[in-house]
Amino acid sequence: MIVVAGLLMAGCQEPPPWTPVRPDETVHSMLDIPLRQLHQHPENYIGTVFEGQFKFYRIYHNKEDADPKMRGQVILGKTHFTARPINQYLQAIQIQITPPQEAWMRAQGIQRQDAIRARVRFVGLVPGDALGFELLEILDTPKHMRRI
């Protein structure tokens, strides 16, 4: 009976909210293309997929989803988190996330200062001239990685 209940509960869990990368799509490391090149010629790189390790910072919400009582929650643009690519640490980037992705991150216990390995797609410059990416997939969580 316990085994059946466990299987039923496992089947009821929602799948992780990831966008898979096509098998024929090129995935670059964060060192393949310097981020300053993305700043200088963003139009040449829109849609490019990167994989790397990122130091996670704070989640920011768009105006519709923001909690005005929390510092830094009202922004222009989409819900995102700020991060620093470990291999290009002097650059801060914004990684756009969906509500199911945010819920998954919170359920996994991902916290500020954690390092995550993820795949992201470059979407261009976002308000404030930051580099904008969309989160495609988190490959490793802090449970499997050391804190940096």
Secondary structure, 3 states (H helix, E strand, C coil): CHHHHHHHHHHHCCCCCCCCCCCCCCEEECCCCCHHHHHHCHHHCCCCEEEEEEEEEEEEEECCCCCCCCCCCEECCCCEEEEEEHHHCCCCEEEECCHHHHHHHHHCCCCCCCEEEEEEEEEEEECCCEEEEEEEEEEECCCCCCCC
